[in-house]
């Protein structure tokens, strides 16, 4: 079914009609849209669009990397990317639409009330994200590891559907050996409160940074509050560097010792002491969930989302100029496909680039901040390690 849908969405002259804007940030915006097929029928999709004011070649290259990698990924717990094109400088990605909200939206409401998520549901969501990480961390192409690291595992990038689905999204900051944009030690992405300590300490991290981010995520679901969240960004970074992790059992009596120990193993400050394999995490979560509530599953996520969406305020009206601009771009998107003036980004057009050699002494690096997709949020930033003396 997925392959057939992908074929229909990439075949001209499929027409796309934007319906409403889902999210907007500093670099990109996401829209809900309807795709109408030439042979009849339609399908709701999400459209991610680089904002017109973004001219930076690196960000646009990262968008292409995200699109190409996304079209290669095939997993139930990862948001699908169906198509992506550059039409007259407009970068547009056609993606799977998850009708629901991000985990961030759910936790923001819950944390405002100091409410903790039910333990079985929190562990189930964690297990689903762990399945996505196990898939990408071990994905191979032509017998060679693709070396994918998401690098931005946070509530913002976990989508929960009305149907109970749990999906990891936004590989825009990911590392992969197939990327054309090489993120060396001088540019490391992620949201402050979900970065691993080794990233804060300006060390090159591996797939274990994703497991640390997942550990923060489940800790916050069960604690009813943020783990690393200072009054300023600098304070948040300092908290991550110290990595003092309160026991969940002292905060939420419903958390078992086994669950607390497992989550603590994800949050070890030293990567060598951290649970290091997402597949092993899935196995341990399976056993833990079977012991606590073997019936937990999509129905519980669906119930949580139904209650959450019933309370959520309606989205603000969309600025009509933005809607018209996207409509025009989508017409160019279709026209280009018909005339073959813009080929879809080919997920097979990768060049294998060896990881960069880190020639920097970490003691010489300093921190600066760049606005990322969620620039309206205090954690919506990328960390950039910059050795420019002006930033010392």
C-alpha positions as CSV (number, residue, x, y, z in Angstrom):
1,X,0.0,0.0,0.0
2,X,2.8,2.4,1.0
3,X,4.7,1.8,-2.3
4,X,1.6,2.3,-4.4
5,X,0.8,5.5,-2.6
6,X,4.3,6.8,-3.1
7,X,4.1,6.1,-6.8
8,X,0.8,8.0,-7.0
9,X,2.1,11.0,-5.1
10,X,5.2,11.2,-7.4
11,X,3.3,10.7,-10.6
12,X,2.3,13.9,-12.5
13,X,-0.1,15.5,-12.7
14,X,-1.0,14.9,-9.0
15,X,-2.3,18.2,-7.7
16,X,-1.7,19.5,-4.2
17,X,-4.0,21.9,-2.4
18,X,-2.8,23.4,0.9
19,X,-5.4,23.4,3.6
20,X,-3.8,24.8,6.8
21,X,-0.5,25.5,8.3
22,X,0.5,23.1,11.0
23,X,3.8,24.6,12.2
24,X,6.2,27.4,11.4
25,X,9.7,28.1,12.5
26,X,12.8,30.0,11.6
27,X,13.9,27.7,8.7
28,X,10.8,25.9,7.5
29,X,7.0,25.5,7.8
30,X,4.8,22.5,7.6
31,X,1.3,22.5,6.0
32,X,-1.6,20.1,5.8
33,X,-2.6,19.5,2.2
34,X,-4.7,17.4,-0.1
35,X,-3.3,15.4,-3.0
36,X,-5.7,14.8,-5.8
37,X,-4.7,12.0,-8.2
38,X,-5.3,12.0,-11.9
39,X,-7.1,8.7,-11.9
40,X,-9.4,9.9,-9.1
41,X,-9.2,9.8,-5.3
42,X,-7.2,11.9,-2.9
43,X,-5.0,11.6,0.1
44,X,-4.1,14.0,2.9
45,X,-0.4,14.8,3.1
46,X,2.0,17.1,5.0
47,X,4.1,19.5,3.0
48,X,7.4,20.8,4.4
49,X,8.7,23.9,2.8
50,X,11.9,25.9,3.3
51,X,10.9,29.4,4.1
52,X,11.6,31.8,1.1
53,X,13.9,34.0,3.2
54,X,16.3,31.2,3.9
55,X,19.1,31.5,1.4
56,X,21.9,29.8,3.3
57,X,23.3,27.0,1.0
58,X,24.1,24.8,4.0
59,X,20.5,24.7,5.3
60,X,19.2,24.0,1.8
61,X,21.7,21.2,1.4
62,X,20.6,19.8,4.7
63,X,17.0,19.9,3.5
64,X,18.0,17.9,0.5
65,X,19.9,15.4,2.7
66,X,16.8,15.1,4.9
67,X,14.6,14.5,1.8
68,X,16.9,11.9,0.3
69,X,17.4,10.0,3.5
70,X,13.7,10.2,4.3
71,X,12.8,8.5,1.0
72,X,15.1,5.7,1.9
73,X,13.6,5.0,5.3
74,X,10.7,2.5,5.5
75,X,9.5,1.9,9.0
76,X,6.1,2.0,10.8
77,X,7.5,4.3,13.4
78,X,9.2,6.9,11.1
79,X,7.3,9.6,9.1
80,X,7.4,8.7,5.4
81,X,8.8,11.1,2.8
82,X,7.1,10.5,-0.5
83,X,8.7,13.1,-2.8
84,X,10.8,16.3,-2.7
85,X,11.8,18.8,-5.4
86,X,13.6,22.0,-5.9
87,X,11.5,24.1,-8.2
88,X,12.8,27.6,-9.0
89,X,14.5,27.8,-5.7
90,X,11.4,26.6,-3.7
91,X,12.3,23.5,-1.7
92,X,9.2,21.4,-1.0
93,X,8.9,17.9,0.6
94,X,5.8,15.8,0.4
95,X,5.4,13.7,3.6
96,X,3.1,11.4,5.5
97,X,0.5,13.4,7.5
98,X,0.1,12.4,11.1
99,X,-3.3,13.6,12.3
100,X,-2.6,14.4,16.0
101,X,0.1,16.4,17.7
102,X,3.7,16.2,18.8
103,X,4.7,14.7,22.1
104,X,5.8,18.2,23.0
105,X,2.2,19.5,22.6
106,X,0.9,16.8,24.9
107,X,3.6,17.2,27.5
108,X,3.3,21.0,27.5
109,X,-0.3,20.7,28.7
110,X,0.5,17.9,31.1
111,X,3.5,19.7,32.7
112,X,1.4,22.9,33.1
113,X,-0.7,20.8,35.5
114,X,2.2,18.9,37.0
115,X,0.6,15.7,35.6
116,X,2.5,12.5,34.8
117,X,1.7,10.2,31.9
118,X,0.4,6.8,32.8
119,X,3.5,4.5,33.2
120,X,2.4,1.8,30.6
121,X,1.6,4.5,28.0
122,X,4.9,6.3,28.5
123,X,6.8,3.0,28.2
124,X,4.9,2.1,25.1
125,X,5.7,5.4,23.4
126,X,9.3,5.0,24.4
127,X,9.4,1.5,22.9
128,X,7.9,2.7,19.6
129,X,10.6,5.4,19.3
130,X,13.2,2.9,20.3
131,X,12.0,0.6,17.4
132,X,12.6,3.5,15.0
133,X,16.1,4.1,16.4
134,X,16.9,0.4,16.3
135,X,16.0,0.5,12.6
136,X,18.0,3.5,11.6
137,X,21.1,2.7,13.7
138,X,21.4,-0.7,12.1
139,X,20.3,0.2,8.6
140,X,22.7,-1.0,5.8
141,X,22.9,-0.3,2.1
142,X,24.9,-2.6,-0.1
143,X,26.2,-4.4,2.9
144,X,27.6,-1.2,4.5
145,X,26.2,0.6,7.5
146,X,24.6,3.9,6.7
147,X,25.8,5.2,10.2
148,X,22.6,7.2,10.8
149,X,22.3,9.2,14.0
150,X,19.2,11.2,14.4
151,X,20.8,13.8,16.8
152,X,17.5,15.5,17.7
153,X,15.4,13.0,19.6
154,X,13.1,15.2,21.6
155,X,9.3,15.6,22.2
156,X,9.2,18.0,19.3
157,X,10.1,15.3,16.9
158,X,7.9,12.5,18.1
159,X,4.4,12.6,16.6
160,X,1.4,10.9,18.1
161,X,-1.6,10.2,15.9
162,X,-5.3,10.0,16.7
163,X,-5.0,6.4,15.4
164,X,-2.5,5.6,18.2
165,X,0.6,5.7,15.9
166,X,3.9,6.9,17.3
167,X,6.4,8.2,14.7
168,X,9.8,9.8,14.8
169,X,10.3,12.6,12.4
170,X,12.7,15.4,11.2
171,X,16.0,13.9,10.2
172,X,17.2,17.4,9.2
173,X,20.0,17.4,11.7
174,X,20.9,13.7,11.3
175,X,24.3,12.3,10.5
176,X,24.6,9.6,7.9
177,X,27.5,8.4,5.8
178,X,25.4,9.1,2.7
179,X,24.8,12.8,3.4
180,X,26.3,15.3,1.1
181,X,26.4,17.9,3.9
182,X,29.0,16.7,6.4
183,X,28.4,17.9,9.9
184,X,31.8,18.0,11.5
185,X,32.6,18.8,15.1
186,X,32.1,22.5,14.3
187,X,28.4,22.1,13.7
188,X,26.3,20.0,16.0
189,X,22.5,20.1,16.2
190,X,19.9,19.5,18.8
191,X,17.7,21.1,21.4
192,X,19.6,22.1,24.5
193,X,17.5,20.1,27.0
194,X,17.8,16.9,25.1
195,X,21.5,17.0,24.1
196,X,23.8,14.3,25.6
197,X,26.6,15.5,27.9
198,X,29.3,14.5,25.5
199,X,27.9,17.0,22.9
200,X,27.9,19.7,25.5
201,X,31.5,18.8,26.3
202,X,32.3,19.2,22.6
203,X,33.1,15.6,22.0
204,X,32.0,13.8,18.8
205,X,29.0,11.6,19.8
206,X,27.7,8.4,18.3
207,X,24.3,6.7,18.2
208,X,24.3,6.7,22.0
209,X,23.3,10.4,21.9
210,X,20.0,9.3,20.5
211,X,19.4,6.9,23.4
212,X,20.3,9.7,25.9
213,X,17.7,12.0,24.2
214,X,15.1,9.2,24.5
215,X,16.0,8.7,28.1
216,X,15.3,12.4,28.8
217,X,12.0,12.1,26.9
218,X,10.7,9.1,28.9
219,X,11.9,10.7,32.2
220,X,9.9,13.8,31.4
221,X,6.8,11.8,30.6
222,X,6.9,10.1,33.9
223,X,8.1,13.0,36.1
224,X,5.5,15.5,35.0
225,X,8.2,18.2,34.5
226,X,11.3,19.0,32.5
227,X,14.6,17.3,33.4
228,X,17.1,19.9,32.1
229,X,15.5,23.4,32.0
230,X,17.2,26.4,33.4
231,X,16.0,30.0,33.4
232,X,18.4,30.7,30.6
233,X,19.8,28.6,27.8
234,X,23.2,28.8,29.5
235,X,21.7,27.3,32.7
236,X,20.1,24.5,30.7
237,X,23.4,23.6,29.1
238,X,25.1,23.6,32.5
239,X,22.5,21.3,33.9
240,X,23.1,18.9,31.0
241,X,26.8,19.0,31.5
242,X,26.4,18.1,35.2
243,X,23.8,15.4,34.3
244,X,22.3,15.1,37.8
245,X,19.4,12.7,37.3
246,X,16.8,12.5,40.2
247,X,15.4,9.1,40.7
248,X,11.9,8.8,39.2
249,X,10.8,6.7,42.1
250,X,11.2,9.7,44.4
251,X,9.0,11.7,42.1
252,X,6.4,9.3,40.8
253,X,5.6,6.3,43.1
254,X,4.0,4.4,40.2
255,X,7.4,4.0,38.6
256,X,8.8,0.6,39.4
257,X,12.4,0.0,40.4
258,X,13.0,-1.9,37.2
259,X,11.7,1.0,35.1
260,X,13.7,3.5,37.0
261,X,16.9,1.5,36.6
262,X,16.3,1.1,32.9
263,X,15.7,4.8,32.3
264,X,18.8,5.6,34.5
265,X,20.8,3.4,32.2
266,X,19.8,5.6,29.2
267,X,20.8,8.7,31.1
268,X,24.3,7.7,32.2
269,X,26.7,10.7,31.9
270,X,29.5,8.5,30.5
271,X,28.5,7.0,27.1
272,X,30.5,3.9,28.0
273,X,28.1,3.2,30.9
274,X,25.0,4.0,28.9
275,X,22.7,1.3,27.4
276,X,24.1,1.4,23.9
277,X,21.8,-0.6,21.6
278,X,18.3,0.4,20.8
279,X,17.4,-3.2,19.9
280,X,18.4,-4.2,23.4
281,X,16.3,-1.4,24.8
282,X,13.2,-2.6,22.8
283,X,13.8,-6.1,24.3
284,X,14.0,-4.8,27.8
285,X,10.9,-2.6,27.3
286,X,9.0,-5.5,25.9
287,X,9.6,-7.5,29.1
288,X,8.9,-4.6,31.4
289,X,5.6,-3.7,29.7
290,X,4.5,-7.3,29.6
291,X,5.0,-7.4,33.4
292,X,3.2,-4.0,34.0
293,X,0.4,-4.0,31.5
294,X,0.7,-6.3,28.5
295,X,-2.5,-4.8,26.9
296,X,-1.1,-1.3,26.5
297,X,-0.8,-0.2,22.9
298,X,-2.1,2.2,20.2
299,X,-5.5,2.4,21.9
300,X,-3.9,4.1,24.9
301,X,-2.1,6.6,22.7
302,X,-5.3,7.3,20.8
303,X,-7.1,8.0,24.0
304,X,-4.4,10.4,25.3
305,X,-4.5,12.2,22.0
306,X,-8.3,12.4,21.9
307,X,-8.3,14.0,25.3
308,X,-5.4,16.3,24.5
309,X,-6.9,17.5,21.2
310,X,-10.3,18.2,22.8
311,X,-8.6,20.6,25.2
312,X,-6.2,22.2,22.7
313,X,-7.0,25.7,21.4
314,X,-7.7,26.0,17.7
315,X,-4.7,27.0,15.6
316,X,-4.4,30.7,14.6
317,X,-5.6,31.8,11.2
318,X,-3.1,31.4,8.5
319,X,-1.6,34.5,6.9
320,X,-3.2,34.6,3.4
321,X,0.0,35.7,1.7
322,X,1.8,32.6,2.8
323,X,-1.0,30.4,1.6
324,X,-1.1,32.0,-1.8
325,X,2.7,31.7,-2.1
326,X,2.6,28.0,-1.3
327,X,-0.3,27.5,-3.8
328,X,1.8,29.1,-6.5
329,X,4.9,27.0,-5.6
330,X,2.8,23.8,-5.7
331,X,1.6,24.7,-9.2
332,X,5.2,25.1,-10.3
333,X,5.9,21.8,-8.6
334,X,3.3,20.0,-10.7
335,X,4.2,21.9,-13.9
336,X,7.9,21.0,-13.5
337,X,7.0,17.4,-13.0
338,X,4.9,17.4,-16.2
339,X,7.6,19.1,-18.2
340,X,10.4,17.2,-16.5
341,X,11.9,20.5,-15.7
342,X,12.6,19.4,-12.1
343,X,13.4,15.9,-11.4
344,X,12.5,14.5,-7.9
345,X,15.4,14.3,-5.5
346,X,16.7,10.8,-6.2
347,X,17.3,8.9,-2.9
348,X,20.0,6.8,-4.7
349,X,22.1,9.8,-5.7
350,X,24.4,9.8,-2.7
351,X,28.1,9.9,-2.6
352,X,29.9,8.1,0.3
353,X,31.9,10.7,2.2
354,X,34.2,9.6,5.0
355,X,33.5,11.2,8.4
356,X,35.6,14.3,8.8
357,X,38.7,14.2,10.9
358,X,38.4,16.4,14.0
359,X,41.4,18.5,14.1
360,X,40.1,20.9,16.7
361,X,41.1,20.9,20.3
362,X,37.8,20.9,22.2
363,X,39.3,23.4,24.7
364,X,39.6,26.0,22.0
365,X,35.9,25.8,21.0
366,X,33.2,28.1,22.2
367,X,29.4,28.0,21.9
368,X,27.2,30.2,19.8
369,X,23.5,29.8,18.9
370,X,21.6,29.6,15.7
371,X,17.8,29.7,15.4
372,X,16.3,26.4,14.2
373,X,12.9,25.2,13.3
374,X,11.3,25.9,16.7
375,X,12.6,29.3,17.2
376,X,9.7,30.3,19.3
377,X,10.7,27.9,22.0
378,X,13.5,28.3,24.4
379,X,14.9,24.9,23.4
380,X,14.4,25.4,19.7
381,X,18.0,26.0,18.8
382,X,20.9,24.3,17.2
383,X,24.2,24.3,19.0
384,X,27.1,25.4,16.8
385,X,30.6,24.9,18.1
386,X,32.6,27.8,16.6
387,X,36.3,28.4,16.9
388,X,36.0,32.0,15.6
389,X,38.1,34.2,18.0
390,X,35.4,36.8,17.8
391,X,33.1,34.4,19.7
392,X,35.6,33.7,22.5
